[in-house]
Amino acid sequence: MPYNVEIATLNGDGRPDFVSPIFLWAIIRLNGSAVGILDSNSFASAWSTPSGDIASVADFNHDGRPDVVFGPQAYLSASFSILQNVTTGGVVQLVGWPPVWGQSLVKLR
Protein backbone atom coordinates (compact mmCIF):
# COMPACT_ATOMS: atom_id res chain seq x y z
CA MET A 1 0.00 0.00 0.00
CA PRO A 2 1.43 3.42 -0.92
CA TYR A 3 2.41 5.83 1.83
CA ASN A 4 1.55 8.85 -0.29
CA VAL A 5 0.95 9.86 -3.92
CA GLU A 6 2.49 12.99 -5.43
CA ILE A 7 1.08 14.54 -8.60
CA ALA A 8 3.11 16.71 -11.02
CA THR A 9 3.77 17.02 -14.74
CA LEU A 10 7.26 15.50 -14.78
CA ASN A 11 7.74 15.74 -18.56
CA GLY A 12 6.27 19.22 -19.00
CA ASP A 13 3.35 18.17 -21.21
CA GLY A 14 0.75 19.64 -18.84
CA ARG A 15 -0.77 16.27 -17.94
CA PRO A 16 -0.51 15.13 -14.30
CA ASP A 17 1.91 12.24 -13.72
CA PHE A 18 2.31 10.51 -10.37
CA VAL A 19 5.01 9.30 -7.99
CA SER A 20 4.13 6.93 -5.18
CA PRO A 21 6.55 5.23 -2.76
CA ILE A 22 5.61 1.69 -1.79
CA PHE A 23 7.85 0.29 0.96
CA LEU A 24 11.38 0.43 -0.56
CA TRP A 25 10.36 1.40 -4.11
CA ALA A 26 8.71 4.33 -5.84
CA ILE A 27 6.33 3.83 -8.73
CA ILE A 28 6.35 6.55 -11.40
CA ARG A 29 3.61 6.63 -14.05
CA LEU A 30 3.50 9.15 -16.89
CA ASN A 31 0.09 10.31 -18.07
CA GLY A 32 -0.43 9.99 -21.81
CA SER A 33 -4.19 10.48 -21.85
CA ALA A 34 -6.00 12.26 -24.67
CA VAL A 35 -8.30 15.18 -23.89
CA GLY A 36 -11.54 13.90 -22.34
CA ILE A 37 -10.37 10.28 -22.08
CA LEU A 38 -9.18 8.56 -18.90
CA ASP A 39 -8.98 4.78 -19.08
CA SER A 40 -6.58 1.86 -18.54
CA ASN A 41 -4.44 3.07 -21.47
CA SER A 42 -4.02 6.60 -20.10
CA PHE A 43 -0.79 5.94 -18.21
CA ALA A 44 2.51 4.57 -19.51
CA SER A 45 3.88 1.39 -17.98
CA ALA A 46 4.93 1.76 -14.38
CA TRP A 47 8.58 2.45 -13.73
CA SER A 48 10.13 1.93 -10.32
CA THR A 49 13.25 3.05 -8.48
CA PRO A 50 14.61 2.46 -4.98
CA SER A 51 13.20 5.10 -2.66
CA GLY A 52 12.37 6.06 0.88
CA ASP A 53 9.04 5.72 2.62
CA ILE A 54 7.73 9.14 1.58
CA ALA A 55 7.97 11.29 -1.54
CA SER A 56 7.49 14.94 -2.30
CA VAL A 57 7.55 16.75 -5.65
CA ALA A 58 8.58 20.40 -5.98
CA ASP A 59 10.83 22.62 -8.07
CA PHE A 60 13.72 22.67 -5.58
CA ASN A 61 16.23 24.44 -7.85
CA HIS A 62 13.78 26.90 -9.50
CA ASP A 63 14.44 25.72 -13.08
CA GLY A 64 10.74 25.23 -13.91
CA ARG A 65 10.84 21.41 -13.72
CA PRO A 66 9.48 19.46 -10.71
CA ASP A 67 12.14 17.50 -8.81
CA VAL A 68 11.42 14.49 -6.57
CA VAL A 69 12.68 13.96 -3.02
CA PHE A 70 12.49 10.62 -1.17
CA GLY A 71 13.09 9.84 2.45
CA PRO A 72 13.67 8.77 5.04
CA GLN A 73 13.72 5.04 5.49
CA ALA A 74 13.84 5.29 9.25
CA TYR A 75 15.07 1.76 9.83
CA LEU A 76 17.87 2.13 7.24
CA SER A 77 18.93 5.77 7.62
CA ALA A 78 17.67 9.26 8.28
CA SER A 79 18.89 10.63 4.96
CA PHE A 80 16.98 12.04 2.01
CA SER A 81 17.63 11.54 -1.69
CA ILE A 82 16.76 14.05 -4.39
CA LEU A 83 16.10 13.23 -8.04
CA GLN A 84 16.72 16.41 -10.03
CA ASN A 85 14.48 16.66 -13.09
CA VAL A 86 16.67 17.48 -16.12
CA THR A 87 14.00 16.56 -18.68
CA THR A 88 14.45 17.76 -22.25
CA GLY A 89 12.40 16.92 -25.31
CA GLY A 90 9.63 15.17 -23.36
CA VAL A 91 11.83 12.28 -22.14
CA VAL A 92 11.86 12.37 -18.35
CA GLN A 93 15.37 12.29 -16.94
CA LEU A 94 15.84 12.28 -13.18
CA VAL A 95 19.41 12.58 -11.86
CA GLY A 96 20.06 11.39 -8.32
CA TRP A 97 21.71 13.59 -5.71
CA PRO A 98 23.19 11.90 -3.89
CA PRO A 99 22.72 8.92 -6.19
CA VAL A 100 19.67 6.97 -5.09
CA TRP A 101 21.17 3.74 -3.75
CA GLY A 102 23.66 3.49 -6.62
CA GLN A 103 21.36 4.79 -9.35
CA SER A 104 22.54 8.05 -10.87
CA LEU A 105 20.36 8.54 -13.95
CA VAL A 106 16.79 7.55 -14.66
CA LYS A 107 15.14 7.96 -18.06
CA LEU A 108 11.43 7.54 -18.69
CA ARG A 109 9.79 7.56 -22.11
SVG drawing of the C-alpha trace seen along z (x, -y; Angstrom):
<svg xmlns="http://www.w3.org/2000/svg" viewBox="-14 -29 40 31">
<polyline fill="none" stroke="black" stroke-width="0.4" points="0.0,0.0 1.4,-3.4 2.4,-5.8 1.5,-8.9 1.0,-9.9 2.5,-13.0 1.1,-14.5 3.1,-16.7 3.8,-17.0 7.3,-15.5 7.7,-15.7 6.3,-19.2 3.4,-18.2 0.8,-19.6 -0.8,-16.3 -0.5,-15.1 1.9,-12.2 2.3,-10.5 5.0,-9.3 4.1,-6.9 6.6,-5.2 5.6,-1.7 7.8,-0.3 11.4,-0.4 10.4,-1.4 8.7,-4.3 6.3,-3.8 6.3,-6.5 3.6,-6.6 3.5,-9.2 0.1,-10.3 -0.4,-10.0 -4.2,-10.5 -6.0,-12.3 -8.3,-15.2 -11.5,-13.9 -10.4,-10.3 -9.2,-8.6 -9.0,-4.8 -6.6,-1.9 -4.4,-3.1 -4.0,-6.6 -0.8,-5.9 2.5,-4.6 3.9,-1.4 4.9,-1.8 8.6,-2.4 10.1,-1.9 13.2,-3.1 14.6,-2.5 13.2,-5.1 12.4,-6.1 9.0,-5.7 7.7,-9.1 8.0,-11.3 7.5,-14.9 7.6,-16.7 8.6,-20.4 10.8,-22.6 13.7,-22.7 16.2,-24.4 13.8,-26.9 14.4,-25.7 10.7,-25.2 10.8,-21.4 9.5,-19.5 12.1,-17.5 11.4,-14.5 12.7,-14.0 12.5,-10.6 13.1,-9.8 13.7,-8.8 13.7,-5.0 13.8,-5.3 15.1,-1.8 17.9,-2.1 18.9,-5.8 17.7,-9.3 18.9,-10.6 17.0,-12.0 17.6,-11.5 16.8,-14.0 16.1,-13.2 16.7,-16.4 14.5,-16.7 16.7,-17.5 14.0,-16.6 14.5,-17.8 12.4,-16.9 9.6,-15.2 11.8,-12.3 11.9,-12.4 15.4,-12.3 15.8,-12.3 19.4,-12.6 20.1,-11.4 21.7,-13.6 23.2,-11.9 22.7,-8.9 19.7,-7.0 21.2,-3.7 23.7,-3.5 21.4,-4.8 22.5,-8.1 20.4,-8.5 16.8,-7.5 15.1,-8.0 11.4,-7.5 9.8,-7.6"/>
</svg>
